């Protein structure tokens, strides 16, 4: 019974760890969605800056000023896009680590379940043996 309690406690602890890893994984996915949205917005801004730059080139007055401003905006958008990609790589790595931990917790949980089955079987066998012994004592 003590072993059974220990196995049940180990199993509960494994389930708690599993819940934590799943929450971490969900958080990572939420962050990943945010980074992807931010990256898409940056790409839209980049398209806008390119369009603005082309229109500026067709105008005769203020072409140089407009072009410089567009290039500054374009550099900023490219910088944001690079930063977004770096963040995306970090989130993907975190997600992979979470998945590895999740696999480990699942393996531990399966091992605990196997041990629990063994304890249950030995408990059943002990109960059967005590019934046989009790029957023998009653007959005697």
C-alpha positions, 0 to 999 in steps of 0.5 A, a space after each residue: 500500500 505504501 508503494 501504491 501511495 508512492 506510485 500514485 504520488 509520483 503519477 500525480 506529480 508527473 501530471 502536474 509537471 505535464 500540465 506545466 509543460 502544456 501551459 508553457 507550450 501554449 504560452 510559447 504558441 501565443 508568443 509565436 502568433 504575436 511575433 508572426 502578426 508583428 512580422 506580417 505588419 512589418 512586411 505591410 509597412 515595408 510594402 508601403 515604404 517601397 510604394 511611397 519611395 516609387 511614388 516619390 521618385 516620379 515626382 520632380 520636386 522634393 525627390 531627394 528629400 522624400 527618397 531619404 525619408 523613405 530610405 530611413 523608413 525602409 531601414 527601420 522596417 527592415 530592422 524591425 523585420 530582422 528583429 521579428 525573425 530573431 524573436 521568432 527563432 527564439 520562440 520556435 526554440 523554446 517551443 521545441 524545448 517544451 515539446 522535448 520536456 513534454 515527451 519526457 514527462 509523458 515517458 515518466 507518466 507511462 513508466 509510473 502507470 506501468 509501475 502502478 499496474 504492477 502494484 495493483 496486480 501484486 495487491 490483487 494477488 495478495 488479496 487472493 492469497 489472503 482469501 485462500 488462507 482465510 478460507 483454509 482457516 475457516 475450514 480448519 
